[in-house]
Amino acid sequence: MKIGGIAFLAGLAVAVIGAFIEVSWFPLLLVVIGLVVGLLNVSGSETKGFLIACIAFLMASTAIYPLEDALNSFAGVGNIIGNIMHNIGYMVGAATLIVAIKALFDMGKD
């Protein structure tokens, strides 16, 4: 497994743990992990699909916030899901930034 893949899985674990416990430096850690994922895990042929998936995820994570109240009626699940998606958003946002910059440089080479 590549370092970027391990970083991605570690980021998911940190995002889930961060939904249950409040640690002030978890968002910074997730951003750093996202930067590593963006630099090491996404190759040229995966760029387009990765960017589309990231945009879809970030839009979905924003859209779920109004549903949190409805989902909270099921043992507080709404807050947990919202926190997990918000935490993953830190990582995905940083990875998206790096991959988008790499894509711009690649397009500028032509």
C-alpha positions as CSV (number, residue, x, y, z in Angstrom):
1,M,0.0,0.0,0.0
2,K,1.3,3.5,-0.9
3,I,2.0,6.1,1.7
4,G,-0.9,8.2,0.3
5,G,-3.3,5.3,0.8
6,I,-2.2,4.8,4.4
7,A,-2.5,8.5,5.0
8,F,-6.1,8.5,3.6
9,L,-7.1,5.6,5.9
10,A,-5.4,7.3,8.8
11,G,-7.3,10.5,8.0
12,L,-10.6,8.6,7.9
13,A,-9.8,7.1,11.3
14,V,-9.0,10.5,12.8
15,A,-12.2,12.0,11.3
16,V,-14.3,9.3,12.9
17,I,-12.5,9.6,16.3
18,G,-12.8,13.4,16.1
19,A,-16.6,13.0,15.9
20,F,-16.6,11.5,19.4
21,I,-13.9,13.4,21.2
22,E,-13.0,17.1,21.0
23,V,-9.3,17.6,20.2
24,S,-8.3,21.1,19.2
25,W,-5.5,20.0,16.8
26,F,-7.5,17.3,14.9
27,P,-8.6,19.7,12.1
28,L,-4.9,20.8,11.5
29,L,-3.9,17.1,11.5
30,L,-6.6,16.3,8.9
31,V,-5.5,19.2,6.7
32,V,-1.9,18.0,6.8
33,I,-3.1,14.4,6.0
34,G,-5.1,15.9,3.1
35,L,-2.1,17.6,1.7
36,V,-0.1,14.3,1.9
37,V,-3.0,12.5,0.1
38,G,-3.2,15.2,-2.6
39,L,0.5,15.1,-3.2
40,L,1.1,11.3,-3.1
41,N,-2.1,9.5,-3.7
42,V,-3.6,11.1,-6.8
43,S,-1.9,10.5,-10.2
44,G,-2.5,12.3,-13.4
45,S,-5.1,9.8,-14.7
46,E,-7.1,9.9,-11.5
47,T,-7.2,13.7,-11.2
48,K,-10.5,14.3,-13.0
49,G,-12.4,11.6,-11.1
50,F,-10.9,12.7,-7.8
51,L,-11.8,16.3,-8.3
52,I,-15.4,15.4,-9.3
53,A,-15.8,13.1,-6.3
54,C,-14.4,15.8,-3.9
55,I,-16.8,18.4,-5.2
56,A,-19.7,16.0,-4.8
57,F,-18.6,15.0,-1.2
58,L,-18.1,18.6,-0.2
59,M,-21.5,19.6,-1.5
60,A,-23.1,16.6,0.2
61,S,-21.4,17.3,3.5
62,T,-22.8,20.9,3.3
63,A,-26.3,19.7,2.4
64,I,-26.5,17.2,5.3
65,Y,-26.4,19.9,8.0
66,P,-30.2,20.7,7.7
67,L,-30.9,17.0,8.2
68,E,-29.0,16.7,11.4
69,D,-32.0,17.7,13.5
70,A,-34.1,15.0,11.9
71,L,-31.4,12.4,12.3
72,N,-30.9,13.3,15.9
73,S,-34.2,11.7,16.8
74,F,-32.4,8.4,16.2
75,A,-30.1,8.4,19.3
76,G,-28.1,11.5,18.3
77,V,-26.9,10.0,15.0
78,G,-27.3,13.3,13.1
79,N,-24.6,15.1,15.1
80,I,-22.2,12.2,14.8
81,I,-22.7,11.9,11.0
82,G,-22.4,15.6,10.6
83,N,-19.2,15.8,12.6
84,I,-17.6,12.9,10.7
85,M,-18.5,14.5,7.4
86,H,-17.2,17.9,8.6
87,N,-13.9,16.3,9.7
88,I,-13.5,14.4,6.5
89,G,-14.2,17.7,4.7
90,Y,-11.0,19.2,6.3
91,M,-8.9,16.4,4.7
92,V,-10.8,16.3,1.4
93,G,-10.6,20.1,1.0
94,A,-6.9,20.1,1.5
95,A,-6.4,17.2,-0.9
96,T,-8.6,18.9,-3.5
97,L,-6.6,22.1,-3.3
98,I,-3.4,20.3,-4.0
99,V,-4.8,18.1,-6.8
100,A,-6.4,21.2,-8.4
101,I,-3.1,23.1,-8.3
102,K,-1.3,20.1,-9.8
103,A,-4.0,19.9,-12.6
104,L,-3.6,23.6,-13.3
105,F,0.2,23.2,-13.6
106,D,-0.3,20.2,-15.9
107,M,-2.7,22.1,-18.1
108,G,-0.3,25.0,-18.2
109,K,2.5,22.8,-19.5
110,D,0.7,22.1,-22.8
